[in-house]
């Protein structure tokens, strides 16, 4: 969601932040993600980090420090690390 909001701020600031109240794709901002796109992107990120396919991203997965740091940046909604 942060990536999408950043894209919108830089490419179409009048469009506003991402939200999924409407199931239809608006035409005002070319390249903006839909609700479905956000779900697909999230699933792709989780699948790439869940290397042992147990449905969780944890110490049992074979992810490097860079992947772990990226995940924390993407998923730390309250900013507490």
C-alpha positions, 0 to 999 in steps of 0.5 A: 500500500505504501508503494502505491501511495508513493506512486500516486503522490509522485505521478498523480497527486490529485488522485489521493491515497489508495483505498478499495471502496470502489471495485471499479478501476478509475481512469484518472491515473494511468498505472494506479493499482487496483484492489486486485493488483494489491492482493496479487502483489502482496501474495507474490511478496509473501510467496517469495519470502516463504521459502519453506512453503509453510504459510508463514514468514519466519526464521525457518525460511531461507531469506537473507538480511536484505530480504528481511530488511525489505520485509520490515520496511514493507510490513511495519505499518506502525513504524516500530521496527 
